[in-house]
Amino acid sequence: MNRDRLFIALQYMLPQHGLSRLVGRLANCPWPMCKTPLIRWFARHYQVNMEEAARPELEDYASFNDFFTRTLKPGARPIAATPDHLVCPADGVISQFGRIETGRIFQAKGSMYHVHELLANDVLAKSFEHGQYMTVYLSPKDYHRVHMPLDGTLTDMLYVPGRLFSVNQITAKHVPRLFARNERVVAVFDTRYGKMALVLVGAMIVASIETVWAGQVAPQSGRMQHICYSNSDMPRLHKGDEMGRFQLGSTVVMLLANPELQWQNNLANGMRVRMGQALATFSSI
């Protein structure tokens, strides 16, 4: 058995949720003898750029999770200001992007999954059948807050229970329907250019997923939840506003219903991207 197959086999065997919750408790530990060596090792091992952090001194963080979800200095991530620009929701690497084909999304070479599986809602999935998508993988060293690609009004939020496989490229190649199997939070917005969904996908040792309007959403009791927002309580967020965060890393899948979206010519799978940079434009409203 080669190394990749052993890595995948171990993920099937390990108690994914129990391990992730244990790591979550460790990551929230405020004791200096616990948090300080962990933060220093992580920053050095993954070459985290602390010069762009609002608090550049590692000793200033109350816990590892406080460090992991660190804020950036003002202006560290300029937001493309042109109104018809779609901007990147997170720092990371483009895993896949393009047009949704017959309701399906590419996960990796030779592997696809259905939008209705990802969203766990057939009615919402129909809105994106002929739209476009992008999957952004957040590596350990990345900034781990997720921001709005467009101005939007929240209409639906779903918590979908599931597994907690790793979401790196090796796992994406070997675990079928990975992003539709893992625990995730789906946020659906109405925008000037049609519906948009941001899917925050959990993963091995991701302690929790939070949104700015609901706080911690995952983990929960293992039961699916669907919240529909009415006109009186719909959160309204602007392009570049924070919408959520991962306590430890994972993946964001962005869905756009508008078929007229034009991706920028320089984009490619495997390309590093930063929150706020222009990814695409809309040719019509």
VENQUIKA-V171386 format. One record per pair of residues at least 24 apart in sequence whose C-alpha atoms are under 10 Angstrom apart, sorted by the first residue. I is the first residue (numbers start at 1). J is the second residue. Records with the same first field share a line. If there is no record, write none. Layout:
# VENQUIKA-V171386
I = J  J
This chain:
# VENQUIKA-V171386
4 = 170  171  173  174
5 = 170  171  174
7 = 166  170  171
8 = 165  166  170  171  174  175
11 = 163  164  165  166  171  204
12 = 163  164  165  175
14 = 165  204
15 = 163  164  204
16 = 163  164  165  166  203  204  205  206
17 = 162  163  164  165  183  203  204  205  206  207  219
18 = 204  205
19 = 164  204  205  206  207
20 = 164  203  204  205  206  207  208  219  248
21 = 204  205  206  207  208  219
22 = 205  207
23 = 204  205  206  207  248
24 = 64  65  205  206  207  208  247  248
25 = 65  207
26 = 63  64  65  207
27 = 63  64  65  66  67  68  205  207  247  248
28 = 62  63  64  65  66  207  247
29 = 62  63  64  65
30 = 61  62  63  64  65  66
31 = 62  63
32 = 59  61  62  63
34 = 63  64
35 = 59  61  62  63  64  65  66  67
36 = 60  61  62  63  64
37 = 64
38 = 63  64
39 = 63  64  65  66  67  68
40 = 64
42 = 68  140  141
43 = 67  68  140  141
44 = 141
45 = 140  141
46 = 139  140  141  142
47 = 140  141  142
48 = 140  141  142  143
49 = 141  142  143
51 = 76
52 = 76  77  143
53 = 143
64 = 247  248
65 = 207  246  247  248
66 = 247
67 = 247
68 = 140  141  142  143  144  145  245  246  247  248  249
69 = 142  143  144  145  245  246  247  248  249
70 = 143  144  145
71 = 143  144  145
72 = 143  145
76 = 275  276
77 = 240  274  275  276  277
78 = 240  274  275  276  277  278
79 = 149  239  240  241  274  275  276  277  278
80 = 149  239  240  275  276  277  278  279
81 = 239  240  276  277  278
82 = 278  281
83 = 150  151  192  239  281  282
84 = 150  192  193  261  278  280  281  282  283  284  285
85 = 149  150  239  261  262  263  276  277  278  279  280  281  282
86 = 148  149  150  151  193  239  256  261  262  263  276  277  278  279  280  281  282
87 = 147  148  149  150  239  240  274  275  276  277  278  279  280  281
88 = 134  136  146  147  148  149  150  239  240  254  273  274  275  276  277  278  279  280
89 = 136  145  146  147  148  149  150  198  239  240  241  242  243  252  253  254  273  274  275  276  277  278  279
90 = 136  137  138  142  143  144  145  146  147  148  149  240  242  245  251  252  273  274  275  276  277
91 = 136  137  138  139  141  142  143  144  145  146  147  272  273  274  275  276  277
92 = 135  136  137  138  139  140  141  142  143  144  250  251  252  270  271  272  273  274  275
93 = 135  136  137  138  139  142  251  268  269  270  271  272  273  274
94 = 134  135  136  137  138  251  252  267  268  269  270  271  272  273
95 = 134  135  136  137  138  168  169  172  251  252  253  268  269  270  271  272
96 = 133  134  135  136  137  253  268  269  270  271
97 = 132  133  134  135  136  253  254  255  263  267  268  269
98 = 131  132  133  134  135  255  261  262  263  269
99 = 128  129  130  131  132  133  134  255  256  259  261  263
100 = 128  129  130  131  132  133  134  255  256  257  259
101 = 129  130  131  132
102 = 128  129  130  131
103 = 127  128  129  130  131  132
104 = 128  129  130
105 = 129  132  133  134  135  177  255
106 = 133  134  135  177
107 = 135  169  172  173  175  176  177  178  179  180
108 = 169  170  171  172  173  174  175  176  177  178
109 = 172  173
110 = 173  176
111 = 172  173  174  175  176  177  178
112 = 176  177  178
113 = 176  177  178  179  180  181
114 = 177  180
115 = 180  255
116 = 180
117 = 177  179  180  181
118 = 160  177  178  179  180  181  182  184  185  186  199  201  253
119 = 158  159  160  180  184  185  186  187  188  197  198  199
120 = 158  159  160  180  186  224  226
121 = 158  226
124 = 156  188  195  197
125 = 197  255  257
126 = 257
127 = 194  195  196  255  256  257  258
128 = 194  195  196  197  255  256  257  258  259
129 = 255  256  257  258  259
130 = 256  257  258  259  260
131 = 194  195  196  255  256  257  258  259  260  261
132 = 196  254  255  256  257  258  259  260  261  262  263
133 = 196  197  198  253  254  255  256  257  261
134 = 198  252  253  254  255  256  269  279
135 = 179  198  199  251  252  253  254  255  269
136 = 250  251  252  253  254  269  270  271  272  273
137 = 167  168  169  201  249  250  251  252  253  270  272  273
138 = 167  168  246  248  249  250  251  252  272  273
139 = 167  168  248  249  250  251
140 = 248  249  250
141 = 249
142 = 249  274
143 = 245  246  249  274  275
144 = 244  245  246  247  248  249  250  251  275
145 = 210  211  242  243  244  245  246  247  249  275
146 = 198  200  210  211  240  241  242  243  244  245  246  252  275
147 = 198  237  238  239  240  241  242  243  244  245  275  276
148 = 189  198  237  238  239  240  241  242  243  244  275  276
149 = 196  198  237  238  239  240  241  242  243  254  275  276  277  278  279
150 = 189  190  191  192  193  196  237  238  239  240  241
151 = 189  190  191  192  193  236  237  238  239  240  241
152 = 188  189  190  191  192  193  194  195  196  234  235  236  237  238  239
153 = 188  189  190  191  192  195  196  229  231  234  235  236  237  238
154 = 187  188  189  190  191  195  196  197  213  228  229  230  231  233  234  235  236  237
155 = 187  188  189  190  195  227  228  229  230  231  233  234  235  236
156 = 186  187  188  189  190  197  226  227  228  229  230  234
157 = 185  186  187  188  189  197  198  199  211  214  217  225  226  227  228  229
158 = 184  185  186  187  188  199  217  224  225  226  227  228
159 = 183  184  185  186  187  199  200  217  218  219  220  222  223  224  225  226  227
160 = 184  185  186  201  218  219  220  222  223  224  225  226
161 = 185  202  218  219  220  221  222  223  224  225
162 = 201  202  203  219  222  223  224
163 = 202  203  204
164 = 201  202  203  204  205  206
165 = 202  203  204  205  206
166 = 202  203  204  205  206  249  250  251
167 = 201  202  203  204  249  250  251
168 = 203  250  251
169 = 270
178 = 203
179 = 203  251  252  253
183 = 209  218  219  220  222  224
184 = 208  209  217  218  219  251  252
185 = 209  210  211  217  218  219  225  226  244  252
186 = 226  252  253  254
187 = 211  227  243  244  254
188 = 228  254  255  256
189 = 234  235  236  237  256
190 = 236
191 = 256
192 = 285
193 = 256  257  258  259  260  261  282  283  284  285
194 = 256  257  258  259  285
195 = 255  256  257  258
196 = 254  255  256  257  258
197 = 253  254  255  256  257
198 = 243  244  252  253  254  255  256
199 = 251  252  253  254  255
200 = 244  245  246  250  251  252  253  254
201 = 246  249  250  251  252  253
202 = 246  247  248  249  250  251  252
203 = 246  248  249  250  251
204 = 248  249  250
205 = 247  248  249  250
206 = 246  247  248  249  250
207 = 246  247  248  249
208 = 245  246  247  248  249
209 = 244  245  246  247  248  249  250
210 = 243  244  245  246  247
211 = 242  243  244  245  246
212 = 237  241  242  243  244  245
213 = 237  243  244
214 = 243  244
215 = 244  245
216 = 244  245  246  247
217 = 244
218 = 246
239 = 276
240 = 275  276  277
241 = 276
258 = 282  283  284  285
259 = 283  284
260 = 284  285
261 = 285
